[in-house]
Amino acid sequence: MKRSAPQIHDESVALLFESSLKSIPFNVVLAVFMTASLIYNKVPVGLVGAWLAAVIFITAIRWGYSKYVISRGYNKHYIHHQLLMFLMLTICTGLIWSACYFIFRTHISGVNEAIIMLVLGGMSAGAIASLSVYLPAYCAYILPMFVPIIIYNFMSLEFDRIILAIMYLLFIAMLMITAKINSNLLHRTFELSEEKDSLIGELTVANQKLEESIEEIKVMSITDSLTGLFNRRYFDSTLRSEITRAKRNSHTLSLILIDIDNFKYLNDTFGHPYGDDFLVYVAESLKQSVRRANDTIFRLGGDEFAIILSNMTPEDSVTVCSQIQNQFKTHNKHDNVTLSMSVVSISSTHNSALENIISTADQALYQAKENGKNQIVSKQLPH
């Protein structure tokens, strides 16, 4: 028994107890009809009553135990004990029904004996639906019910009863084959269900990885690989959408362009890897100075950067530029390498094309360079 139990699926255990909970009461129903038939045929009431009481007693215990197991849940640590108790109670049920044949055989006619066997056969066939999910349980039901009867008929050494015993054997074999087929179908169904759940789980993981990959590709497509800032492609779309949002919400938008003065000196003197490291330093300085969630920093290419400041006055935008220069100076070892900056403040009522706004910022940046570099030039687009 303990070797078989681990092979049963959790779904099988659940189905075994839940279906048994529904089918067990039919033992009492059939026993009541059997009792009525026996009493009608003049079988002693006391004998019939004792047998009916035994059926009701064992049926109540089986039903209560199944109810208890279902309410407690199917714990793998207790499943061996749960199934063992279930088998013992099922064996008792089969023996009580087998006892019906021996107790009342001397009090009834051959026709009534056939009725008893017909009832036992019908119960055995009906039990396939509820017990074949776990074959030991089905065997525990029909074998105690029929084996004593078969042995008795063989031992009678009467030709008719030997034939009857052989017929019972064939009937049991047919039931076992049917139960086995039904059990295989159920277990295959459970296996397919597990495979389906596994495939769904794998598909879910695959979809999640795909979504993560798509998101990663999306981030990569708008991110500068060197500095980790947004790139020129994202700058164009973001500036356009921010201008639209500024108009809708009636607030000012500021565009800052930044160019590193004498950056060529770094590349020529220390090499391009050093220049790349310096670009990363500039990007970190920008991140330290621009911290609002609705502000965005970009590397447009080469040594040129851009910042979009949402809902900020021209004066405050210039202050941000000063903070950037101060932050940049913190660890800059090259006095001749500075930042030239332009600020263009765009009113919410301004209707210039995107190209005109960028052109204005470029001109202001060029003016900052012409003014001696390390300068901040601010412009406001007219209303």
C-alpha positions in Angstrom: 0.0 0.0 0.0 2.7 2.5 0.9 4.5 1.8 -2.4 1.3 2.5 -4.4 0.3 5.6 -2.6 3.0 7.9 -4.0 1.9 7.0 -7.6 -1.5 8.4 -7.2 -2.0 12.0 -8.3 -3.3 14.6 -5.8 -6.2 15.0 -8.2 -6.9 11.3 -7.9 -7.0 11.4 -4.1 -9.3 14.4 -4.2 -11.6 12.7 -6.8 -11.5 9.4 -4.8 -12.8 11.0 -1.6 -15.1 13.5 -3.2 -16.9 11.0 -5.4 -17.0 8.5 -2.5 -18.7 11.2 -0.4 -21.5 11.3 -3.0 -21.8 7.5 -3.7 -21.4 6.0 -0.2 -25.0 6.9 0.9 -26.4 4.7 -1.9 -25.3 1.7 0.2 -27.9 2.6 2.8 -30.5 3.2 0.1 -30.0 -0.2 -1.5 -29.8 -1.8 1.9 -33.2 -0.3 2.8 -34.8 -1.8 -0.3 -33.0 -5.1 0.3 -34.4 -5.1 3.9 -37.9 -4.4 2.6 -37.6 -7.3 0.2 -36.2 -9.7 2.8 -38.9 -8.9 5.4 -41.6 -9.3 2.7 -40.1 -12.8 2.1 -40.6 -13.7 5.8 -36.9 -13.4 6.8 -36.7 -12.8 10.6 -37.0 -9.1 11.3 -34.3 -9.1 14.0 -31.7 -10.7 11.7 -32.5 -8.3 8.9 -32.5 -5.3 11.3 -29.1 -6.3 12.6 -27.6 -6.5 9.1 -29.2 -3.1 8.1 -27.8 -1.5 11.3 -24.3 -2.8 10.3 -24.6 -1.3 6.8 -25.8 2.0 8.2 -23.0 2.0 10.8 -20.1 1.3 8.4 -21.6 3.7 5.8 -21.8 6.5 8.3 -18.2 5.9 9.3 -17.0 5.9 5.7 -19.0 9.0 4.8 -17.8 10.8 7.9 -14.2 9.9 7.3 -14.3 11.0 3.7 -15.9 14.3 4.8 -13.1 14.7 7.4 -10.3 14.1 4.9 -11.8 16.6 2.4 -12.2 19.3 5.1 -8.7 18.7 6.4 -7.1 18.7 3.0 -4.8 16.2 1.2 -1.5 16.5 3.0 1.2 14.4 1.4 2.6 13.5 4.9 -0.7 11.9 5.8 -1.9 10.5 2.5 -0.6 6.9 3.2 -2.6 6.8 6.5 -5.7 8.4 4.8 -5.7 5.9 2.0 -5.0 2.9 4.3 -8.0 3.9 6.5 -10.2 4.3 3.4 -9.2 0.8 2.2 -10.0 -0.8 5.5 -13.4 0.9 5.7 -14.1 -0.2 2.1 -13.1 -3.8 2.8 -15.6 -3.8 5.8 -18.3 -2.5 3.5 -17.6 -5.3 1.0 -17.6 -7.9 3.7 -20.9 -6.7 5.1 -22.5 -7.0 1.7 -21.0 -10.4 1.2 -22.4 -11.4 4.6 -25.9 -10.6 3.3 -25.6 -13.6 1.0 -24.6 -16.1 3.7 -26.9 -14.7 6.5 -30.1 -14.8 4.4 -29.4 -17.7 2.0 -31.1 -20.3 4.1 -34.2 -18.1 4.6 -34.9 -17.2 0.9 -35.6 -18.9 -2.4 -33.4 -19.2 -5.4 -35.1 -16.2 -7.0 -34.3 -14.0 -4.0 -30.8 -15.3 -3.9 -30.5 -14.2 -7.6 -31.9 -10.7 -6.6 -29.1 -10.4 -3.9 -26.5 -11.3 -6.4 -28.0 -8.9 -8.9 -27.8 -6.1 -6.3 -24.2 -7.0 -5.5 -23.3 -7.0 -9.2 -25.0 -3.6 -9.8 -23.2 -2.1 -6.8 -19.9 -3.4 -8.1 -20.4 -2.0 -11.5 -21.6 1.3 -10.1 -18.6 1.6 -7.9 -16.3 1.8 -10.9 -17.2 5.4 -11.3 -16.2 6.4 -7.8 -13.4 3.9 -6.9 -11.6 3.0 -10.1 -9.6 6.2 -9.9 -7.6 4.3 -7.3 -7.6 0.6 -8.2 -6.7 -0.8 -4.7 -9.9 0.9 -3.4 -12.0 -0.8 -6.0 -10.4 -4.2 -5.3 -11.0 -3.6 -1.6 -14.7 -3.2 -2.4 -15.5 -6.0 -4.8 -13.1 -8.8 -3.7 -14.4 -9.0 -0.1 -17.9 -8.9 -1.6 -17.5 -11.8 -4.2 -14.5 -13.9 -3.2 -16.2 -15.6 -0.2 -19.3 -16.3 -2.3 -17.1 -17.8 -5.1 -15.2 -19.9 -2.7 -18.4 -21.1 -1.0 -19.9 -22.1 -4.4 -16.8 -23.9 -5.5 -16.6 -25.8 -2.2 -20.2 -27.0 -2.5 -19.0 -29.4 -5.2 -22.4 -29.0 -6.9 -22.2 -28.6 -10.7 -24.7 -25.8 -10.9 -22.9 -23.8 -8.2 -19.5 -24.4 -9.7 -20.8 -23.0 -12.9 -22.2 -20.1 -11.0 -18.8 -19.5 -9.3 -17.1 -19.5 -12.6 -19.6 -17.0 -13.9 -18.9 -14.8 -10.9 -15.2 -15.0 -11.6 -15.7 -14.0 -15.2 -17.9 -11.1 -14.0 -15.2 -9.9 -11.6 -12.6 -10.2 -14.3 -14.8 -8.1 -16.6 -15.3 -5.5 -13.8 -11.6 -5.3 -13.1 -10.7 -4.8 -16.8 -13.3 -2.1 -17.1 -12.1 -0.5 -13.9 -8.5 -0.7 -15.1 -9.4 1.0 -18.4 -11.3 3.7 -16.6 -8.4 4.2 -14.2 -5.9 4.5 -17.0 -8.2 7.1 -18.7 -8.5 9.1 -15.6 -4.8 9.1 -14.8 -4.0 10.0 -18.4 -6.4 12.9 -18.1 -4.6 14.0 -14.9 -1.2 13.7 -16.7 -2.5 15.7 -19.6 -3.8 18.3 -17.3 -0.4 18.5 -15.5 1.3 18.8 -18.9 -1.1 21.5 -19.9 -0.5 23.4 -16.7 3.3 22.9 -17.2 3.1 24.2 -20.7 1.0 27.1 -19.7 3.5 27.9 -17.0 6.4 27.7 -19.5 4.4 29.8 -21.9 3.8 32.4 -19.2 7.5 32.5 -18.4 8.4 32.7 -22.1 5.9 35.5 -22.6 7.3 37.3 -19.5 10.8 37.0 -20.9 9.6 38.2 -24.3 8.0 41.2 -22.7 11.2 41.9 -20.8 13.2 41.5 -23.9 10.9 43.8 -25.9 11.1 46.3 -23.1 14.9 46.0 -23.0 15.1 46.5 -26.7 12.8 49.5 -26.4 15.0 51.0 -23.7 18.1 50.3 -25.8 16.6 51.9 -28.8 16.1 55.2 -26.9 19.2 55.1 -24.7 22.8 56.2 -25.4 25.0 53.2 -24.8 27.9 55.1 -23.4 26.3 57.5 -20.8 23.0 55.8 -20.1 21.2 59.0 -21.0 18.4 59.2 -23.5 19.6 59.5 -27.2 18.8 61.9 -30.0 16.0 59.8 -31.4 14.1 60.0 -28.1 14.9 63.7 -27.8 13.0 64.6 -31.0 9.9 62.7 -29.9 10.0 63.8 -26.3 10.5 67.5 -27.1 7.5 67.4 -29.5 5.3 65.7 -26.9 6.5 68.0 -24.1 5.6 71.1 -26.2 2.1 69.7 -26.7 1.7 69.0 -23.0 3.0 72.4 -22.0 0.4 74.1 -24.3 -2.3 71.9 -22.9 -1.4 72.6 -19.3 -0.5 76.3 -19.9 3.0 76.2 -18.5 6.5 77.2 -19.7 8.9 74.7 -21.2 12.7 75.2 -21.2 15.2 73.6 -23.6 18.9 73.5 -22.5 21.7 72.7 -24.9 25.1 71.9 -23.5 28.4 71.6 -25.3 31.8 70.7 -23.7 34.4 73.3 -24.5 37.7 72.0 -25.8 36.6 68.4 -25.7 38.9 67.7 -28.7 41.9 68.6 -26.5 41.0 65.6 -24.2 40.7 63.1 -27.1 43.9 64.4 -28.7 45.9 64.5 -25.5 44.7 61.5 -23.4 43.0 59.3 -26.1 39.4 58.5 -26.9 38.9 56.1 -24.0 39.7 58.9 -21.6 37.3 61.1 -23.6 34.6 58.5 -23.2 35.1 58.4 -19.5 34.9 62.2 -19.4 31.5 62.1 -21.2 30.3 59.7 -18.6 31.5 62.2 -15.9 29.5 65.0 -17.6 26.4 62.8 -17.7 26.7 62.0 -14.0 27.1 65.7 -13.2 23.9 66.4 -15.2 22.1 63.7 -13.3 23.2 65.1 -9.9 21.9 68.6 -10.9 18.6 67.7 -12.6 16.6 65.5 -10.2 12.9 66.3 -10.9 11.0 63.3 -12.2 9.4 65.3 -15.1 12.8 66.7 -16.4 14.7 64.7 -19.0 18.4 64.5 -20.0 19.8 63.5 -23.4 23.1 63.0 -25.1 22.5 64.3 -28.6 25.8 63.0 -29.9 29.5 63.7 -29.6 30.0 66.1 -26.7 26.6 67.7 -27.0 23.9 67.2 -24.4 20.3 68.5 -23.9 17.9 68.9 -21.1 14.1 69.5 -21.2 12.8 71.3 -18.1 9.0 71.1 -17.7 7.0 73.9 -16.0 10.0 76.0 -15.0 10.5 79.8 -15.4 13.3 81.2 -17.5 15.1 82.5 -14.4 14.9 79.1 -12.6 16.2 77.4 -15.8 19.3 79.7 -15.7 19.7 78.8 -12.1 19.7 75.1 -13.0 22.4 75.8 -15.6 24.5 77.4 -12.9 24.1 74.4 -10.7 25.2 72.2 -13.5 28.4 74.2 -14.0 29.1 74.1 -10.3 28.6 70.4 -10.1 30.7 69.9 -13.2 33.6 71.8 -11.6 33.6 69.6 -8.5 35.9 66.9 -9.9 37.0 68.4 -13.2 40.8 68.4 -13.4 41.0 70.4 -16.6 40.6 74.1 -16.2 40.4 74.6 -20.0 37.5 72.1 -20.3 34.3 73.8 -19.5 30.6 73.8 -20.4 28.9 76.3 -22.7 25.1 76.3 -22.3 22.0 77.8 -24.0 18.5 78.1 -22.5 15.4 78.6 -24.6 12.2 79.2 -22.7 9.1 78.4 -24.6 5.8 80.0 -23.7 2.7 77.8 -23.7 1.1 80.2 -26.3 4.1 80.0 -28.7 3.4 78.4 -32.1 6.9 78.0 -33.6 7.8 74.8 -35.4 10.0 72.3 -33.6 12.9 73.0 -36.0 12.7 76.7 -35.1 13.0 76.0 -31.4 16.0 73.8 -31.8 17.6 76.3 -34.2 17.1 79.1 -31.7 18.8 76.9 -29.0 21.7 76.2 -31.4 22.2 79.8 -32.1 22.2 80.7 -28.4 24.8 77.9 -27.8 27.0 79.3 -30.6 26.7 82.7 -29.0 27.9 81.2 -25.7 30.9 79.8 -27.5 31.6 83.1 -29.2 31.4 85.0 -25.9 34.4 83.1 -24.7 33.0 79.7 -23.7 31.9 78.6 -20.2 28.9 80.9 -20.7 25.1 80.6 -20.3 23.0 82.4 -22.9 19.3 82.5 -22.3 16.6 83.3 -24.8 12.8 83.5 -24.7 10.7 82.8 -27.8 8.2 85.6 -28.3 4.5 84.9 -27.7 
